[in-house]
Amino acid sequence: MGERQGKTERDDFFCNKLMASRTIAIGDVHGCASALQALLDVIRPDSGDTLITLGDYVDRGPESSRVLEILTELISVCRLVPLLGNHEIMLQNALKSRREFEYWMFNGGKSTVDSYGGDMNRIPMHHRTFLKFCKKYHETATHIFVHAAYDPALSMSEQPDELLLWQHIDERFRPEPHCTGKKVICGHTPQADGEVLDLGHIKIIDTFCYGDRWLTALDVDTGEHIQARMDGNLRSTRSTFRNVRKQVQESGNSSENASGEPWVYSTRNPSPLELSSREFTSLVNVASEKLGGFLDQLGSQRVLNNDPQEWKVEELVRELDEPLPESGTDGRELLDRLVDRYVPTSFNTASHGYLAYIPGGGLPDSAVADLISGVTNRFVTLWEAAPPMARMEATVIRWFCDLMGYPKGAGGFLTSGGSLANMSAIVVARTRMCGGDFRLARIYASSQCHHCIPKAAFLAGFPISAVRKIDVNPDMTVNIDALRKAIDADRAAGFHPAAVVANAGTTNTGAVDDMQAIRRVCDHESLWMHADAAYGGFFVVTDIGKQRLRGIETADSIVLDPHKGLFLPYGTGCLLVKDRNALLPAFRFTSDYMPDTKDDPQRESPCEISPELSRDNRALRIWFPVKRHGFGVFRKLLNEKLLLAGWSHDAIREVGDRLARDFPGCGIEIHSPPQLSIIPFRLTGTAKNGLSGDILNRRWLAAINRLGSVMLSGTVLDGKFTLRICVLSFRTHFDRMKTAIAEIEEAARSVLG
């Protein structure tokens, strides 16, 4: 963006902005986007203004694509009247004919093609559409606007294209005043000295910007104009403008402005952080263009993109080890660097082929919701501050409670993810079961529990020894007999058993503990039952998942991760409790500066039942996609993942059979059938080069990921390194799973020899 000027410039230059609308004409831009942007930063057009651009937006200058993007964005900001220039005609003809293309390239078109990355096919449809809607002239009660010239004896509707678009005005052709008596403003004929040519009845404002002169914006009513060079430097027709500019430049980092006042910005002279609608739209459009390209290419991108040689990881890391910048960088440059350089050098977790760890995918709808949330910036955890947003979270929680089979008195809140949700659950259980003294309390979880469980207990004040890891069965579900024995032993030793954490889908294998059996143990021992369903909980909405998760509705608390099972971007977790009243003793605190609260569940503030006060609007990123698409599509996708996991299990077994036939003594061992959507498996036997065991399987994993269509991850089960597939991304479908199986077999044959 161009530099912002002070109050005097805006008041004295394009004067009376607040009192009346303006009509402003801009001369031939010719790809000089920085000059155009600098003018717009000063003009700051709004819906009351008419902005007439005189054509020749493209060619010769370096940034024709950016010029057209700026102009298309202006359509929503002010009344834009774009006129057609001869260079737009040449561009449109070049799209139709090779001969016309060569003519255009000879007359400045090459710079336009270069601005689109050297490929005319990359000219987006909205740029082409914009050119089609450009007018050949514009006429008001007092003025006529054309690109090139006119016949003074003809009405504007009768003018030939040769005059309107191509004819230069010079000593050989200088038309008389138009028959209507209206003054004419035009471009096309470049003024080599960079000055506006005023012939009385004609003003020519093509001031040769691409030739290192100026781009001109003319206030039609006052006759004043402002000009910008290709690099964005400005000048105007008033000495006051030059004086203010000089004072602003000389003031540097002074805390006083040009008039000696101790403040620099005001409502009429806002800071660069206070984006106008046009500036914001421009920035978002650039980001949308970049992200649209990212989404279009997502299916063909490699899934693992952190190769140190290919992506120069160390170079990028050093680049980001930078000091705090005192001045800013162009937004487009930053977005290019971010999307084109930094984002690709990572696990492509949004990919169709991301089958590692626990995929989510990142719904674009939720990204739109986050944009709305960030711009409007509502305080969402206090009912008084934003009643609809507080109610929205309560509604989302009610939806989730209904899905889990919880009763009407249930409640909960949204968190940043499963880690904070599990910690909150342990705090609630501690408060309900132990009161203020939990020194001897014990928490029970299987050896397959997520590592955030002992971490959460530690952060909640328990010693590490308070979390008892219970042995598991061969299918990796908790051993109920071992659980009972551990509880009995602790009671006998004087400890206070307080809670059991049940797994509703472990990260390693997707194992689902026997919820009904754990509920019976908890009832018998008077313990709190918590279900960690961060990964697996949402599968309960399918027929298969409902059977495998039966009994989850009996848990006293449940953790869910919408950024897993509902495919949201990372940063959305959830804690549900069967009795919402259990939340208040754990989290309800207040102070004199807080609004008065009411004991009304219909007007509940999320901050009263959760650990956070200031936070983002997590409910909106759930509510928006669910409302837009309906929950049915989520249900279908979750069912698809379970079916794909079952198919993949059978397909991997068939691959193992083929490997055993072709490599005697080798094969694939599947640890256990998928209980949800995770399949753990490993190569057995010895490769021709003598590799076996963990080393062989690590080589196999690396070989699969190197092929690039899918990414798997590994874990250790029963002391052995094991590969695992987790099917959960909303973008992963049967075609990608067929590719995954093919590459698993290809990589296996490669490492076996």
C-alpha positions in Angstrom: 0.0 0.0 0.0 1.1 3.6 -0.6 2.1 5.9 2.3 -0.8 7.5 4.2 -0.9 11.3 4.3 -2.1 13.6 7.1 -5.3 15.5 7.7 -4.5 18.5 5.6 -4.1 16.4 2.5 -7.5 14.8 2.8 -9.3 18.0 3.8 -7.7 20.3 1.3 -7.2 17.9 -1.6 -10.3 15.9 -2.4 -12.2 18.3 -0.3 -15.7 18.1 1.2 -15.7 14.3 1.2 -18.1 14.2 4.1 -20.4 16.8 2.6 -20.9 15.5 -1.0 -20.0 12.6 -3.2 -17.1 13.0 -5.7 -16.5 12.2 -9.3 -12.9 11.2 -9.9 -11.3 10.2 -13.2 -8.1 8.1 -13.3 -5.9 8.1 -16.4 -4.2 5.2 -18.2 -2.7 2.8 -15.6 -0.8 0.4 -17.9 0.1 -2.1 -15.3 1.3 0.4 -12.7 -0.4 -1.2 -9.7 1.6 0.5 -7.0 0.8 4.0 -8.5 -2.9 3.0 -8.6 -2.9 1.7 -5.1 -1.1 4.9 -3.8 -3.8 7.1 -5.3 -6.6 5.0 -3.9 -5.0 5.1 -0.5 -5.4 8.9 -0.5 -8.7 9.0 -2.3 -10.3 6.4 -0.1 -13.4 6.0 -2.3 -16.7 5.0 -0.7 -20.2 4.1 -1.9 -21.0 7.8 -2.5 -18.2 8.3 -5.0 -18.1 7.7 -8.7 -14.7 6.6 -10.0 -14.2 6.6 -13.7 -11.2 4.8 -15.1 -10.3 5.7 -18.6 -9.0 2.3 -19.9 -5.6 0.8 -20.8 -5.3 -1.0 -17.5 -2.9 -3.6 -18.9 0.4 -3.9 -20.8 3.7 -2.1 -20.7 3.9 -1.8 -16.9 4.9 -4.7 -14.6 1.7 -5.6 -12.7 -1.3 -5.8 -15.0 -2.8 -8.7 -13.1 -2.7 -6.8 -9.9 -4.2 -3.7 -11.5 -7.2 -5.8 -12.7 -7.6 -7.3 -9.2 -7.6 -3.9 -7.6 -10.3 -2.7 -10.0 -12.5 -5.7 -9.6 -12.4 -5.2 -5.9 -13.4 -1.5 -6.3 -16.8 -2.6 -7.7 -18.0 -3.4 -4.2 -16.5 -0.2 -2.7 -17.7 2.6 -4.9 -19.6 3.3 -8.1 -16.8 2.2 -10.5 -17.3 3.1 -14.2 -14.5 1.3 -16.1 -14.0 2.4 -19.7 -12.5 0.2 -22.4 -9.1 1.0 -23.8 -7.4 -0.2 -27.0 -5.1 -2.4 -25.0 -8.0 -4.2 -23.5 -9.3 -4.8 -27.0 -5.9 -6.2 -28.0 -5.9 -8.5 -25.0 -9.3 -9.8 -25.7 -8.4 -10.4 -29.4 -5.2 -12.2 -28.4 -7.3 -14.7 -26.4 -9.0 -15.7 -29.7 -6.3 -15.6 -32.4 -2.6 -16.5 -32.6 -2.1 -13.7 -35.1 -3.7 -11.2 -32.8 -1.6 -12.6 -29.9 1.6 -11.9 -31.7 0.5 -8.3 -32.5 -0.5 -7.8 -28.9 2.8 -9.1 -27.6 4.7 -6.7 -29.9 2.6 -3.8 -28.5 3.2 -4.3 -24.8 1.3 -7.5 -24.1 4.4 -9.5 -22.9 4.4 -7.6 -19.6 0.8 -8.6 -19.0 1.5 -12.3 -19.8 4.5 -12.1 -17.4 2.3 -10.7 -14.6 0.2 -13.9 -14.9 3.3 -16.1 -14.5 3.9 -16.4 -18.3 0.7 -18.2 -19.1 -2.4 -16.5 -20.5 -4.5 -19.5 -19.3 -3.9 -18.2 -15.8 -5.9 -15.1 -16.4 -8.8 -15.7 -14.0 -12.4 -15.6 -15.1 -13.3 -12.6 -13.0 -10.6 -10.6 -14.8 -11.9 -11.6 -18.2 -15.5 -10.8 -17.1 -14.4 -7.4 -15.8 -13.0 -6.5 -19.3 -16.2 -7.6 -21.0 -18.2 -5.1 -18.9 -16.0 -2.1 -19.6 -17.9 0.7 -21.4 -16.8 2.6 -24.5 -17.7 6.0 -23.0 -19.5 7.6 -20.0 -21.6 10.7 -20.1 -22.9 12.9 -17.3 -24.8 16.2 -17.3 -21.6 18.2 -17.6 -18.9 15.8 -18.9 -18.0 13.2 -21.4 -15.4 10.5 -20.6 -13.7 8.5 -23.3 -10.5 6.6 -23.6 -9.1 8.2 -26.8 -11.0 10.9 -28.8 -14.4 11.7 -30.4 -16.1 13.3 -33.3 -17.5 16.7 -32.1 -20.5 16.5 -34.5 -21.8 13.0 -33.4 -23.7 12.0 -30.4 -21.8 9.6 -28.2 -23.9 6.6 -29.2 -22.9 7.3 -32.8 -19.1 7.5 -32.2 -16.9 5.1 -34.2 -14.7 2.7 -32.3 -11.7 4.0 -34.2 -12.1 7.4 -32.5 -13.2 6.2 -29.1 -10.4 3.7 -28.6 -7.5 4.4 -31.0 -7.2 8.0 -32.1 -4.5 10.2 -30.5 -5.2 13.9 -29.9 -2.2 16.0 -31.2 -1.4 18.7 -33.7 -2.8 16.6 -36.5 -6.1 15.8 -34.8 -7.5 18.2 -32.2 -11.3 18.0 -32.1 -13.5 21.0 -31.5 -15.8 21.2 -28.5 -18.5 18.5 -28.5 -21.9 19.5 -29.9 -23.5 19.1 -26.5 -21.1 21.7 -25.0 -19.9 19.2 -22.4 -16.3 19.0 -21.4 -14.4 15.9 -22.4 -11.9 14.0 -20.2 -9.8 11.4 -21.9 -6.5 9.5 -21.8 -4.7 7.4 -24.5 -2.4 10.2 -25.7 0.6 10.0 -23.3 1.9 13.4 -22.1 5.7 12.9 -22.1 6.2 15.7 -19.5 3.9 14.0 -17.0 1.6 17.0 -16.9 -2.2 17.1 -17.5 -3.0 18.8 -20.8 -5.9 21.2 -20.4 -7.3 22.5 -23.8 -10.3 24.1 -22.1 -12.9 21.8 -23.7 -10.7 18.7 -23.3 -8.5 17.4 -20.5 -6.0 14.7 -21.3 -4.9 12.8 -18.2 -2.7 10.0 -19.6 0.4 11.3 -17.9 2.8 8.5 -19.0 3.1 6.6 -15.7 4.8 3.5 -17.3 7.3 5.9 -18.9 8.6 7.0 -15.4 6.1 9.9 -15.2 2.8 9.9 -13.3 -0.6 8.3 -13.0 -3.2 11.0 -12.6 -6.5 11.1 -10.6 -8.6 14.1 -11.3 -11.4 15.5 -9.1 -13.8 16.4 -11.9 -15.8 18.9 -9.8 -12.8 20.9 -8.4 -10.4 20.4 -11.2 -7.6 19.4 -8.7 -5.6 16.4 -9.3 -3.1 14.1 -7.5 -0.4 12.0 -9.2 1.6 8.9 -8.3 4.7 7.5 -9.8 5.1 3.8 -10.6 6.8 3.3 -7.3 3.9 4.9 -5.4 5.4 8.3 -4.6 2.9 11.1 -4.7 2.5 14.7 -5.7 -0.6 17.0 -6.0 -1.6 20.3 -7.4 -1.6 22.0 -3.9 1.5 23.2 -2.1 -0.2 22.3 1.2 -0.1 18.7 0.1 3.6 18.8 -0.6 4.2 20.6 2.8 2.3 18.0 4.7 4.1 15.2 2.9 7.5 16.8 3.7 6.5 17.2 7.4 5.3 13.6 7.7 8.5 12.3 6.1 10.7 14.5 8.3 8.8 13.6 11.5 10.1 10.0 11.3 9.3 8.2 14.5 8.5 11.3 16.5 5.6 11.0 18.9 4.2 14.4 17.6 2.5 14.9 14.2 3.2 17.7 11.7 1.2 20.2 13.7 3.0 19.5 16.9 0.1 17.5 18.5 1.2 14.5 20.6 -0.9 12.1 18.5 -0.2 10.9 15.0 -3.6 9.4 14.0 -7.2 10.3 14.1 -10.6 9.0 12.9 -10.1 11.0 9.7 -6.5 10.0 9.4 -6.5 6.4 10.6 -3.5 4.2 11.4 -2.4 1.5 8.9 -4.0 -1.0 11.2 -7.5 0.5 10.6 -8.2 -1.0 7.3 -10.9 0.5 5.1 -13.4 -1.8 3.5 -11.5 -1.6 0.2 -8.1 -2.4 1.9 -9.6 -5.3 3.8 -11.4 -6.7 0.7 -8.1 -6.3 -1.3 -6.1 -8.2 1.3 -8.8 -11.0 1.7 -9.1 -11.3 -2.0 -5.4 -11.9 -2.4 -5.5 -14.5 0.5 -8.6 -16.1 -1.1 -6.8 -16.4 -4.5 -3.8 -18.0 -2.8 -5.9 -20.4 -0.8 -8.2 -21.2 -3.7 -5.1 -22.3 -5.6 -4.0 -24.3 -2.6 -7.4 -26.1 -2.5 -7.4 -26.7 -6.3 -4.0 -28.4 -6.2 -4.5 -30.2 -2.9 -5.3 -33.6 -4.5 -2.1 -33.6 -6.5 0.3 -32.3 -3.8 2.7 -34.6 -2.0 1.5 -35.4 1.5 5.0 -35.4 3.2 6.8 -32.2 2.2 9.6 -31.7 4.7 12.6 -33.2 2.8 15.6 -31.1 3.9 17.1 -31.1 0.4 14.0 -30.5 -1.7 12.5 -27.8 0.5 15.6 -26.2 2.0 14.2 -26.6 5.5 17.2 -25.1 7.3 17.2 -22.1 5.0 13.5 -21.4 5.7 14.0 -21.9 9.5 16.9 -19.4 9.4 14.8 -17.0 7.4 12.1 -17.0 10.2 14.7 -16.4 12.9 14.4 -12.6 12.4 14.3 -9.5 14.5 11.2 -7.6 15.3 10.4 -5.5 12.2 9.9 -1.8 12.8 8.3 -1.2 9.4 5.8 -3.3 7.4 6.0 -5.5 4.4 3.5 -5.7 1.5 0.7 -8.0 2.3 0.8 -9.8 -1.1 4.5 -10.5 -0.6 3.8 -11.9 2.8 1.0 -14.1 1.6 3.1 -15.3 -1.3 5.9 -16.2 1.1 3.5 -17.9 3.6 1.5 -20.0 1.2 4.2 -20.8 -1.4 7.2 -21.3 0.9 6.3 -21.9 4.5 3.1 -23.9 4.3 4.4 -26.6 1.8 7.3 -27.4 4.0 5.3 -29.5 6.4 3.1 -32.5 6.8 0.2 -31.9 4.4 -2.5 -32.6 7.0 -5.2 -31.2 4.7 -4.4 -33.8 2.0 -6.7 -36.6 0.8 -3.8 -39.0 1.5 -3.0 -37.9 5.1 -3.5 -41.1 7.0 -1.0 -40.5 9.8 -1.7 -39.8 13.5 -5.3 -38.6 13.7 -6.3 -36.7 10.6 -8.9 -33.9 10.6 -8.8 -32.1 7.3 -9.7 -28.5 8.1 -13.1 -27.5 6.8 -12.9 -24.4 4.6 -16.3 -23.4 5.9 -14.9 -23.1 9.4 -12.0 -21.0 8.1 -14.7 -18.5 6.8 -16.3 -18.6 10.2 -13.0 -17.9 11.8 -12.5 -14.9 9.5 -15.9 -13.5 10.6 -15.1 -14.2 14.2 -11.7 -12.5 14.0 -12.9 -9.4 12.2 -16.1 -8.8 14.4 -14.1 -9.8 17.5 -17.0 -10.4 19.9 -16.4 -11.3 23.5 -18.2 -14.6 23.4 -17.8 -16.0 26.9 -20.1 -13.4 28.6 -23.8 -13.5 27.9 -24.1 -9.7 28.5 -21.3 -9.0 25.9 -22.7 -11.1 23.1 -26.0 -13.0 23.8 -26.4 -14.6 20.4 -22.8 -16.0 20.5 -23.1 -17.3 24.0 -26.4 -18.9 23.1 -24.7 -20.4 20.0 -22.2 -22.2 22.1 -24.9 -23.5 24.4 -26.8 -24.7 21.3 -23.7 -26.5 19.9 -23.2 -28.2 23.3 -26.8 -29.2 23.3 -26.4 -30.8 19.9 -23.3 -32.8 21.1 -25.1 -33.9 24.3 -28.0 -35.2 22.2 -25.6 -37.1 19.9 -23.9 -38.7 23.0 -27.3 -39.7 24.5 -26.9 -37.3 27.5 -30.0 -36.2 29.5 -31.5 -32.7 29.5 -29.5 -31.5 32.5 -26.2 -32.1 30.8 -23.9 -29.3 29.8 -20.3 -28.5 28.8 -18.1 -26.1 26.9 -15.7 -25.8 23.9 -12.0 -25.9 24.4 -8.8 -25.6 22.3 -8.6 -29.4 22.0 -8.6 -32.7 23.8 -5.7 -31.8 26.1 -7.5 -28.8 27.7 -10.8 -30.7 27.7 -9.3 -33.7 29.5 -7.6 -31.5 32.0 -10.9 -29.7 32.7 -12.6 -33.1 33.1 -10.1 -34.1 35.7 -10.5 -30.8 37.5 -14.3 -31.4 37.6 -13.9 -35.0 38.8 -11.4 -33.8 41.5 -13.8 -31.2 42.7 -16.8 -33.5 42.8 -15.1 -36.6 44.2 -12.3 -35.2 46.4 -13.3 -31.7 47.6 -10.3 -29.7 48.7 -8.1 -32.7 49.7 -6.9 -34.9 46.9 -3.5 -35.8 48.2 -4.4 -39.5 48.3 -6.6 -39.6 45.2 -6.0 -42.1 42.4 -7.0 -41.9 38.8 -7.1 -45.1 36.6 -6.5 -45.3 32.9 -5.3 -48.0 30.6 -1.7 -48.2 29.4 -3.1 -47.2 26.0 -4.5 -43.8 27.2 -3.4 -40.7 25.5 -0.3 -39.0 27.0 -2.4 -35.9 27.8 -4.2 -37.8 30.6 -1.2 -38.1 33.0 -0.2 -34.6 31.8 -3.7 -33.2 32.6 -3.7 -34.8 36.0 -0.3 -33.3 36.8 -1.4 -29.8 35.7 -4.6 -30.3 37.8 -2.4 -30.7 40.9 -2.0 -34.5 41.2 1.4 -36.1 41.6 2.5 -38.3 38.7 2.1 -41.4 40.8 -1.7 -40.6 41.2 -2.4 -41.9 37.7 -2.4 -45.7 37.6 -1.8 -47.3 34.3 -3.9 -50.5 33.9 -2.9 -53.5 31.7 -4.8 -54.1 28.5 -6.2 -57.2 26.7 -4.7 -58.4 23.4 -7.1 -56.1 21.5 -5.7 -53.1 23.5 -8.8 -52.5 25.5 -8.5 -52.1 29.3 -8.5 -55.3 31.3 -11.5 -55.0 33.7 -10.1 -57.6 36.2 -6.8 -55.7 36.4 -8.7 -52.5 36.9 -10.7 -53.9 39.8 -7.5 -55.4 41.4 -5.8 -52.0 41.2 -8.7 -50.2 42.9 -8.8 -52.8 45.7 -5.1 -52.6 46.2 -5.1 -48.8 46.5 -8.0 -48.8 48.9 -6.2 -51.4 51.1 -3.1 -49.1 51.0 -5.1 -46.1 52.2 -5.5 -44.3 49.0 -8.7 -42.7 47.7 -9.8 -44.1 44.2 -11.5 -41.2 42.5 -12.0 -41.6 38.8 -11.6 -44.0 35.8 -10.7 -42.8 32.3 -12.2 -45.0 29.6 -10.9 -44.9 26.1 -13.4 -44.4 23.3 -10.9 -44.9 20.5 -7.2 -44.9 21.4 -4.6 -43.1 19.3 -2.5 -46.2 18.8 -5.1 -48.7 17.5 -8.5 -47.1 17.9 -9.4 -49.4 20.8 -12.7 -48.8 22.6 -12.8 -49.9 26.2 -15.9 -51.8 27.5 -17.9 -48.8 28.7 -20.6 -50.8 30.2 -18.2 -52.8 32.3 -16.3 -49.7 33.4 -19.6 -48.1 34.4 -20.4 -51.1 36.6 -17.0 -50.8 38.3 -17.5 -47.1 38.9 -21.0 -47.6 40.3 -19.7 -50.3 42.6 -16.7 -48.3 43.8 -18.5 -44.8 43.7 -16.0 -43.4 41.1 -16.3 -40.8 38.5 -16.3 -42.3 35.0 -14.7 -40.2 32.3 -14.6 -41.1 28.6 -11.8 -39.8 26.4 -13.6 -39.9 23.1 -11.5 -37.2 21.4 -10.9 -39.4 18.4 -13.7 -41.9 18.4 -16.7 -40.2 20.0 -18.4 -38.8 16.9 -18.5 -42.2 15.3 -21.5 -42.8 17.7 -23.7 -41.1 15.0 -23.3 -44.1 12.7 -24.9 -47.5 13.2 -21.5 -49.3 13.4 -20.1 -46.7 15.8 -23.1 -46.8 18.1 -22.6 -50.5 18.6 -18.9 -50.2 19.3 -19.3 -47.2 21.6 -22.3 -48.5 23.6 -22.3 -47.4 27.1 -20.6 -44.0 26.4 -23.8 -42.3 27.4 -23.3 -43.6 31.0 -20.0 -41.7 31.5 -20.1 -38.8 33.9 -18.0 -36.7 31.4 -17.0 -37.1 27.8 -14.2 -35.4 25.8 -14.8 -34.8 22.1 -12.6 -33.3 19.4 -14.6 -31.7 16.6 -11.2 -31.0 14.9 -11.0 -34.7 14.5 -14.4 -36.3 14.1 -16.1 -33.3 12.6 -13.1 -32.4 10.4 -12.7 -28.9 11.7 -9.4 -27.0 11.7 -7.1 -27.7 14.6 -8.1 -25.8 17.8 -11.6 -27.1 18.7 -12.2 -29.6 21.5 -15.2 -30.1 23.9 -16.0 -31.3 27.4 -19.5 -32.6 28.1 -20.7 -33.5 31.6 -23.9 -35.5 32.4 -24.7 -33.0 35.2 -23.9 -29.4 34.3 -24.1 -28.4 37.9 -20.7 -30.2 38.4 -19.1 -27.5 36.4 -20.0 -24.6 38.6 -17.9 -25.5 41.7 -14.8 -26.1 39.5 -14.9 -23.0 37.4 -17.3 -20.3 38.7 -15.2 -17.4 39.9 -16.0 -13.7 39.7 -14.7 -10.2 40.5 -15.9 -6.7 41.0 -15.2 -5.7 37.4 -17.3 -8.6 36.0 -21.0 -8.2 35.1 -23.6 -9.6 37.5 -24.5 -13.1 36.6 -27.8 -14.9 36.8 -28.5 -18.5 37.7 -30.4 -19.0 34.5 -29.3 -21.8 32.2 -30.8 -20.0 29.2 -28.5 -16.9 29.9 -25.4 -18.8 30.9 -22.0 -17.3 30.3 -19.4 -19.9 29.1 -16.8 -18.3 31.3 -18.7 -19.4 34.4 -18.6 -23.1 33.6 -15.1 -23.3 32.0 -11.5 -22.3 32.7 -11.2 -19.5 30.0 -12.5 -15.9 29.9 -11.0 -14.4 26.7 -10.9 -16.7 23.8 -12.0 -17.2 20.2 -15.5 -18.0 19.0 -15.2 -21.8 18.7 -18.9 -22.3 18.4 -19.2 -20.4 15.2 -16.7 -22.6 13.4 -18.9 -25.6 14.3 -22.3 -23.9 13.9 -21.6 -22.5 10.4 -20.6 -25.6 8.5 -23.3 -27.7 10.3 -26.0 -25.2 9.5 -24.8 -24.7 6.0 -24.5 -28.4 5.0 -26.7 -30.2 7.6 -25.4 -32.9 9.9 -26.4 -35.6 7.5 -23.3 -35.2 5.4 -21.1 -35.5 8.5 -22.9 -38.7 9.4 -22.3 -40.1 5.9 -18.6 -39.2 5.9 -18.0 -40.8 9.3 -19.7 -44.0 8.1 -17.6 -43.9 5.0 -14.4 -43.8 7.1 -15.5 -46.9 9.1 -16.2 -48.8 5.8 -12.9 -47.7 4.3 -11.0 -48.9 7.3 -12.7 -52.3 7.0 -11.9 -52.5 3.3 -8.3 -51.5 4.0 -7.9 -54.1 6.6 -8.9 -56.8 4.1 -6.8 -55.3 1.3 -3.7 -55.2 3.5 -4.3 -58.9 4.4 -4.4 -59.7 0.7 -1.1 -57.7 0.1 0.4 -59.8 2.9 -0.7 -63.0 1.2 0.9 -61.9 -2.1 4.2 -60.9 -0.3 4.3 -64.3 1.4 4.0 -66.0 -1.9 6.7 -63.9 -3.6 9.0 -63.6 -0.6 9.0 -66.8 1.3 9.1 -66.3 5.1 7.8 -62.8 4.8 4.3 -61.3 5.1 2.2 -58.7 6.9 1.0 -59.1 10.5 -2.1 -57.1 11.3 -2.1 -56.4 15.0 -5.9 -56.3 15.4 -9.0 -55.7 13.2 -10.1 -52.0 13.2 -12.5 -51.2 16.0 -13.1 -47.8 14.5 -10.9 -46.5 11.6 -7.3 -47.3 12.6 -5.4 -50.4 11.2 -2.0 -51.3 12.8 0.2 -53.7 10.8 3.9 -54.6 10.3 6.1 -56.6 7.9 7.4 -59.9 9.2 10.3 -61.9 8.0 13.7 -60.9 6.7 14.5 -58.9 3.6 17.1 -60.1 1.0 19.6 -57.6 2.4 19.2 -59.1 5.9 17.0 -56.3 7.4 14.2 -57.4 9.7 12.1 -56.3 12.7 11.9 -52.7 13.6 14.6 -51.5 11.2 12.8 -53.2 8.3 9.5 -51.6 9.2 10.9 -48.2 9.7 12.5 -48.5 6.2 9.1 -49.6 4.9 7.3 -46.6 6.4 9.9 -44.2 5.0 9.5 -45.8 1.5 5.7 -45.5 1.6 5.8 -41.9 2.6 8.5 -41.1 0.0 6.1 -42.1 -2.8 4.1 -39.1 -1.9 0.4 -40.0 -2.4 -0.2 -40.9 1.2 1.4 -40.5 4.6 1.3 -43.1 7.3 2.8 -42.9 10.8 4.2 -45.5 13.2 3.9 -46.5 16.8 5.2 -49.2 19.2 2.8 -52.1 20.1 3.9 -55.0 22.3 7.5 -53.6 22.0 7.5 -53.7 18.2 7.6 -50.8 15.8 4.3 -50.9 13.9 2.8 -49.0 11.0 -0.7 -47.6 11.3 -3.4 -46.1 9.0 -6.0 -43.8 10.4 -8.8 -43.0 8.0 -10.6 -39.9 9.1 -10.1 -36.9 6.7 -13.3 -35.8 5.0 -11.3 -35.7 1.8 -10.2 -39.3 1.9 -12.3 -41.6 -0.3 -12.1 -45.0 -1.9 -9.8 -43.9 -4.8 -7.2 -42.6 -2.4 -7.3 -45.7 -0.3 -6.8 -47.9 -3.4 -3.7 -45.8 -4.1 -2.6 -46.2 -0.5 -2.8 -50.0 -0.7 -0.9 -50.0 -4.0 1.9 -47.9 -2.6 2.0 -50.0 0.6 2.6 -53.0 -1.6 5.1 -51.3 -3.9 7.1 -50.0 -1.0 7.1 -53.4 0.7 8.4 -55.1 -2.4 11.1 -52.4 -2.6 12.4 -52.9 0.9 12.1 -56.7 0.8 14.4 -56.8 -2.2 
